[in-house]
């Protein structure tokens, strides 16, 4: 029997039981689409986080002070002394908290507050879309001025131009001097839902003179390692050789860590989704065994008129492969459709590659052939006399 004839017979057997075939395919469809969706979401999330980290600059060094007991922070002056280290181009200590912003009758609660100095814009690569940023004079004279994130502006100002207006921050009047450029969300939270004021003003508001977060900009990516070493040496001396009192890391290290975690999560999600493909394969085996039983007399007749064992084996393997193959194609299309909906409606970044699609489809095909092998082999081994006598 030719291959083309075997394909036609396989398709005829599938079409004869449309509903049963579709339900059998369903496990494969769900499995393939789940693999594509979960892996694509994982890759998209990794890409988004990577882009956010890279947007901060590859020469950024982050210092976090944990300390011990009452010695758990640096003063503003101690933090700024890091600017004297070799290779440092800017230092931006940050005092942070949560506040309520109000303008007129509009109120926005749980807004992120950051007290910064004039170097913050350069160190964190943060620009303003209108107005100006915090200046050294604002810090020196503890000015009550504020730069707002675009989400805060939209929430409490609406269509009103906020520049020059007075906004209440925890009941205290501040003059709005600028609006931040939109940068979206990152691991540190939303950059568009925050208020920035001079660090000296923030310390007074938060009743804390200490600084725990410091951003340091190296002159170039090449000297980042040197800058990290100098800062660690300074902090080690400051905290009496206690290495657990602080953490210093750069963007490259953070990027490597994020990529490692994301890759592990993507593999785990893909593996979990792959389990449903195996379940779909078991469903194929079950249906093919039922099909062999139903068509025992047909198999006996075909063998009696000259069909060989390999012809029967090929036919049932082709039926199994066709079910899984068609299910795989539908699963690929469904997965791509869901990815587009997630991106368009939920704003979730998804990244589907040809490699993911090919791997998911190929795996579905392999699953179908593997789980169809036993029923096909069973069918091919039937003796014509026994098959013809089967009721």
C-alpha positions as CSV (number, residue, x, y, z in Angstrom):
1,X,0.0,0.0,0.0
2,X,1.4,3.4,-1.0
3,X,2.0,6.2,1.5
4,X,-0.6,8.4,-0.1
5,X,-3.2,5.7,0.2
6,X,-2.3,5.2,3.9
7,X,-2.8,9.0,4.5
8,X,-6.2,8.9,2.8
9,X,-7.3,6.0,4.9
10,X,-6.1,7.7,8.0
11,X,-7.9,10.9,7.2
12,X,-11.1,8.9,6.4
13,X,-10.9,7.2,9.8
14,X,-10.5,10.5,11.6
15,X,-13.3,12.3,9.7
16,X,-15.7,9.4,10.4
17,X,-15.6,10.3,14.1
18,X,-15.3,14.1,14.2
19,X,-16.4,14.8,17.7
20,X,-14.3,12.1,19.2
21,X,-11.3,13.2,17.2
22,X,-11.7,16.8,18.3
23,X,-12.0,15.9,22.0
24,X,-8.9,13.8,21.6
25,X,-7.1,16.7,19.9
26,X,-8.2,19.0,22.7
27,X,-5.5,17.8,25.1
28,X,-2.8,18.4,22.4
29,X,-4.3,21.9,21.6
30,X,-4.3,22.9,25.2
31,X,-0.8,21.6,25.8
32,X,0.8,23.2,22.8
33,X,-0.9,26.6,23.3
34,X,0.0,26.5,27.1
35,X,3.7,25.9,26.2
36,X,3.7,28.8,23.7
37,X,1.8,31.2,26.0
38,X,3.8,30.6,29.1
39,X,7.2,30.5,27.5
40,X,6.3,33.7,25.5
41,X,5.2,35.5,28.6
42,X,8.3,34.4,30.4
43,X,10.5,35.7,27.6
44,X,8.6,38.9,27.3
45,X,8.9,39.6,31.0
46,X,12.6,39.0,30.9
47,X,13.0,41.3,27.9
48,X,11.0,44.1,29.7
49,X,13.0,43.8,33.0
50,X,16.2,43.7,31.0
51,X,15.2,46.9,29.1
52,X,14.3,48.6,32.3
53,X,17.7,47.8,33.9
54,X,19.6,48.8,30.8
55,X,17.7,52.1,30.6
56,X,19.3,53.0,33.9
57,X,22.7,52.8,32.4
58,X,25.4,50.1,32.5
59,X,27.6,52.4,34.7
60,X,25.1,52.6,37.6
61,X,26.1,51.2,41.0
62,X,23.5,50.7,43.7
63,X,24.3,50.8,47.4
64,X,21.9,49.5,50.1
65,X,22.7,50.0,53.8
66,X,21.2,47.5,56.2
67,X,23.5,48.2,59.2
68,X,23.5,46.8,62.7
69,X,21.4,48.1,65.6
70,X,21.3,51.9,65.6
71,X,24.1,52.2,63.1
72,X,21.9,51.3,60.1
73,X,22.4,54.2,57.8
74,X,24.7,56.9,56.5
75,X,24.3,60.6,56.9
76,X,23.8,62.7,53.7
77,X,27.4,64.0,54.0
78,X,28.8,60.5,54.4
79,X,27.0,59.4,51.3
80,X,28.1,62.4,49.3
81,X,31.7,61.7,50.3
82,X,31.6,58.7,47.8
83,X,31.8,61.3,45.0
84,X,35.5,61.8,45.9
85,X,36.3,58.1,45.0
86,X,38.2,57.4,41.8
87,X,36.0,56.9,38.8
88,X,32.8,58.3,40.3
89,X,30.9,60.9,38.2
90,X,27.9,61.4,40.4
91,X,26.2,60.4,43.7
92,X,22.5,60.5,44.4
93,X,21.4,59.5,47.9
94,X,17.6,58.8,48.2
95,X,15.3,59.2,51.2
96,X,12.0,57.4,50.4
97,X,8.6,57.0,51.9
98,X,4.9,56.9,51.1
99,X,2.7,60.0,51.0
100,X,-0.7,61.4,50.1
101,X,-0.8,64.0,47.3
102,X,-3.8,66.4,47.0
103,X,-4.8,69.2,44.6
104,X,-8.1,70.9,45.1
105,X,-10.6,68.1,45.7
106,X,-8.5,65.4,44.1
107,X,-6.5,63.1,46.3
108,X,-4.1,60.3,45.6
109,X,-2.9,58.0,48.4
110,X,0.1,55.7,48.8
111,X,2.2,57.7,46.4
112,X,5.9,56.9,46.4
113,X,8.0,59.8,47.7
114,X,11.7,60.2,46.9
115,X,13.9,62.8,48.4
116,X,16.9,63.4,46.0
117,X,19.7,65.8,45.2
118,X,20.6,67.6,41.9
119,X,22.7,64.6,40.7
120,X,19.8,62.2,40.7
121,X,18.6,63.1,37.2
122,X,22.1,62.4,35.7
123,X,22.8,59.3,37.8
124,X,19.4,57.6,37.2
125,X,19.0,58.9,33.6
126,X,15.8,60.6,34.6
127,X,14.6,63.6,32.6
128,X,11.7,65.9,32.8
129,X,9.1,66.5,30.1
130,X,8.2,69.9,31.3
131,X,9.5,72.3,33.9
132,X,12.8,71.6,35.7
133,X,14.4,69.1,38.1
134,X,15.6,69.5,41.7
135,X,18.6,71.9,41.9
136,X,21.5,72.0,44.5
137,X,20.0,75.3,45.8
138,X,16.7,73.5,46.5
139,X,18.6,70.9,48.6
140,X,20.7,73.5,50.4
141,X,17.8,75.7,51.4
142,X,15.3,72.9,52.0
143,X,12.9,74.3,49.4
144,X,9.3,73.0,49.3
145,X,9.3,72.2,45.6
146,X,8.2,69.0,43.9
147,X,8.6,67.1,40.6
148,X,5.7,64.9,39.8
149,X,5.3,61.6,37.9
150,X,2.9,61.7,35.0
151,X,0.4,59.3,36.7
152,X,0.2,61.6,39.7
153,X,-0.4,64.6,37.3
154,X,-3.1,62.8,35.5
155,X,-4.8,61.6,38.7
156,X,-5.0,64.9,40.6
157,X,-4.5,67.6,38.0
158,X,-6.3,66.2,35.1
159,X,-6.1,68.6,32.2
160,X,-4.6,71.5,34.4
161,X,-1.0,72.4,33.7
162,X,0.7,71.6,37.1
163,X,3.8,73.7,36.7
164,X,3.6,76.5,39.2
165,X,0.6,75.1,41.0
166,X,0.6,74.2,44.7
167,X,0.2,70.5,45.6
168,X,-0.4,69.3,49.2
169,X,2.0,66.5,50.3
170,X,0.8,65.1,53.6
171,X,-1.0,68.4,54.2
172,X,2.1,70.6,53.5
173,X,2.1,72.9,50.4
174,X,4.7,72.3,47.7
175,X,5.2,74.2,44.5
176,X,5.3,72.0,41.4
177,X,8.4,72.8,39.4
178,X,8.4,69.9,36.9
179,X,6.9,66.7,35.5
180,X,9.0,63.6,35.0
181,X,9.4,61.8,31.7
182,X,7.4,58.6,31.6
183,X,9.6,55.5,32.2
184,X,6.9,52.9,33.1
185,X,7.4,50.3,35.8
186,X,10.6,48.6,37.0
187,X,11.6,46.4,39.9
188,X,11.7,49.5,42.1
189,X,8.1,50.2,41.3
190,X,6.4,52.6,39.0
191,X,8.5,55.6,37.9
192,X,5.3,57.4,36.8
193,X,3.5,57.2,40.2
194,X,5.9,59.1,42.4
195,X,6.7,62.5,43.8
196,X,10.3,63.9,44.0
197,X,11.4,66.6,46.4
198,X,14.7,67.8,47.8
199,X,16.4,65.2,50.0
200,X,16.8,67.6,52.9
201,X,13.1,68.5,52.8
202,X,12.2,64.8,52.6
203,X,14.4,64.0,55.7
204,X,12.6,66.6,57.7
205,X,9.2,65.4,56.5
206,X,10.1,61.7,57.2
207,X,11.8,62.6,60.5
208,X,14.9,60.7,59.4
209,X,18.4,62.1,58.9
210,X,19.8,58.7,57.7
211,X,20.3,57.5,54.1
212,X,20.0,53.8,53.2
213,X,19.8,53.9,49.4
214,X,22.5,55.5,47.3
215,X,22.9,55.5,43.6
216,X,26.4,56.0,42.2
217,X,27.3,56.7,38.6
218,X,30.7,55.6,37.4
219,X,32.5,57.6,34.7
220,X,32.3,54.7,32.3
221,X,31.3,51.0,32.3
222,X,35.0,50.1,32.3
223,X,35.6,51.6,35.7
224,X,32.5,50.1,37.4
225,X,34.5,47.4,39.0
226,X,37.0,49.9,40.5
227,X,34.2,52.1,41.8
228,X,32.5,49.1,43.5
229,X,35.8,48.1,45.1
230,X,36.4,51.6,46.5
231,X,32.9,51.9,47.8
232,X,33.1,48.5,49.5
233,X,36.4,49.4,51.1
234,X,34.9,52.7,52.4
235,X,31.8,51.0,53.8
236,X,33.8,48.1,55.3
237,X,35.8,50.7,57.3
238,X,32.6,52.7,58.2
239,X,30.8,49.6,59.6
240,X,33.8,48.1,61.4
241,X,34.5,45.3,58.9
242,X,30.9,44.0,59.0
243,X,30.3,42.9,55.4
244,X,26.6,42.2,56.2
245,X,25.9,45.8,56.9
246,X,25.7,46.8,53.3
247,X,25.2,45.6,49.7
248,X,26.8,47.0,46.7
249,X,25.9,45.8,43.2
250,X,26.0,47.1,39.6
251,X,23.6,46.8,36.7
252,X,25.5,43.9,35.0
253,X,25.3,41.8,38.1
254,X,21.6,42.6,38.5
255,X,21.0,41.8,34.8
256,X,22.8,38.4,35.1
257,X,20.7,37.5,38.2
258,X,17.5,38.5,36.5
259,X,18.3,36.5,33.4
260,X,19.2,33.4,35.4
261,X,16.0,33.6,37.4
262,X,13.9,34.3,34.4
263,X,15.4,31.5,32.4
264,X,14.7,29.1,35.2
265,X,11.1,30.3,35.6
266,X,10.6,30.0,31.8
267,X,11.9,26.4,31.7
268,X,9.7,25.6,34.7
269,X,6.6,27.1,33.2
270,X,7.3,25.3,29.9
271,X,7.8,22.0,31.7
272,X,4.5,22.4,33.6
273,X,2.7,23.2,30.3
274,X,4.5,20.2,28.7
275,X,2.8,17.9,31.2
276,X,-0.6,18.7,29.6
277,X,0.9,17.5,26.3
278,X,1.7,14.2,27.9
279,X,-1.9,14.0,29.2
280,X,-3.1,14.7,25.7
281,X,-0.8,11.9,24.4
282,X,-2.4,9.4,26.9
283,X,-5.8,10.5,25.5
284,X,-4.6,9.7,22.0
285,X,-3.4,6.3,23.1
286,X,-6.8,5.6,24.7
287,X,-8.8,6.6,21.6
288,X,-6.5,4.7,19.3
289,X,-7.0,1.5,21.4
290,X,-10.7,2.0,21.2
291,X,-10.4,2.5,17.4
292,X,-8.4,-0.7,17.0
293,X,-11.1,-2.6,18.9
294,X,-13.9,-1.1,16.8
295,X,-12.1,-1.8,13.5
296,X,-10.8,-5.3,14.3
297,X,-13.0,-6.9,11.6
298,X,-11.8,-4.3,9.1
299,X,-8.2,-5.1,10.0
300,X,-8.9,-8.9,9.5
301,X,-10.5,-8.3,6.1
302,X,-7.5,-6.1,4.9
303,X,-5.0,-8.7,6.1
304,X,-7.1,-11.5,4.4
305,X,-6.9,-9.7,1.1
306,X,-3.1,-9.2,1.3
307,X,-2.4,-6.2,3.6
308,X,0.9,-6.6,5.4
309,X,1.7,-5.9,9.0
310,X,3.7,-2.8,8.1
311,X,0.6,-1.5,6.2
312,X,-1.6,-1.8,9.3
313,X,1.1,-0.3,11.5
314,X,1.6,2.6,9.2
315,X,-2.1,3.4,8.9
316,X,-2.7,3.6,12.6
317,X,0.5,5.5,13.3
318,X,-0.5,8.0,10.6
319,X,-3.9,8.4,12.2
320,X,-2.2,9.1,15.6
321,X,0.3,11.5,14.0
322,X,-2.4,13.3,12.1
323,X,-4.5,13.8,15.3
324,X,-1.5,15.2,17.1
325,X,-0.3,17.2,14.1
326,X,-3.6,18.9,13.4
327,X,-4.0,19.5,17.2
328,X,-0.5,21.0,17.3
329,X,-1.2,23.4,14.4
330,X,-4.5,24.5,16.1
331,X,-2.6,24.9,19.4
332,X,0.1,27.0,17.8
333,X,-2.5,29.3,16.2
334,X,-4.5,29.5,19.4
335,X,-1.3,30.3,21.4
336,X,-0.3,33.1,19.1
337,X,-3.9,34.5,19.2
338,X,-3.9,34.5,23.0
339,X,-0.4,36.2,23.1
340,X,-1.8,39.0,20.9
341,X,-4.8,39.5,23.2
342,X,-2.5,39.6,26.3
343,X,-0.4,42.2,24.6
344,X,-3.2,44.3,23.3
345,X,-5.7,44.1,26.2
346,X,-3.6,43.4,29.3
347,X,-0.4,45.2,28.2
348,X,1.6,42.0,28.9
349,X,4.8,41.8,26.8
350,X,5.0,38.4,25.1
351,X,7.7,37.2,22.8
352,X,7.0,34.3,20.5
353,X,9.9,33.0,18.3
354,X,9.9,30.6,15.5
355,X,12.0,28.2,17.6
356,X,9.3,28.1,20.3
357,X,6.6,27.4,17.8
358,X,8.6,24.6,16.1
359,X,9.6,23.0,19.4
360,X,6.0,23.0,20.7
361,X,4.6,21.6,17.4
362,X,7.4,19.0,17.1
363,X,6.9,17.9,20.7
364,X,3.1,17.4,20.0
365,X,3.9,15.3,16.9
366,X,6.4,13.2,18.8
367,X,3.9,12.7,21.6
368,X,1.2,11.6,19.1
369,X,3.6,9.1,17.4
370,X,4.9,7.8,20.7
371,X,1.5,7.2,22.3
372,X,0.1,5.9,19.0
373,X,2.9,3.3,18.6
374,X,1.4,0.7,21.1
375,X,-2.2,0.7,19.6
376,X,-0.7,0.6,16.1
377,X,1.5,-2.3,17.0
378,X,-1.4,-4.1,18.6
379,X,-3.5,-3.7,15.5
380,X,-0.7,-4.9,13.2
381,X,-0.2,-8.1,15.2
382,X,-3.9,-9.2,14.9
383,X,-4.3,-12.6,13.2
384,X,-6.7,-12.5,10.2
385,X,-8.7,-15.5,11.5
386,X,-9.2,-14.1,15.0
387,X,-10.0,-10.6,13.6
388,X,-12.6,-11.9,11.2
389,X,-14.3,-13.9,14.1
390,X,-14.4,-10.8,16.3
391,X,-17.9,-9.5,17.2
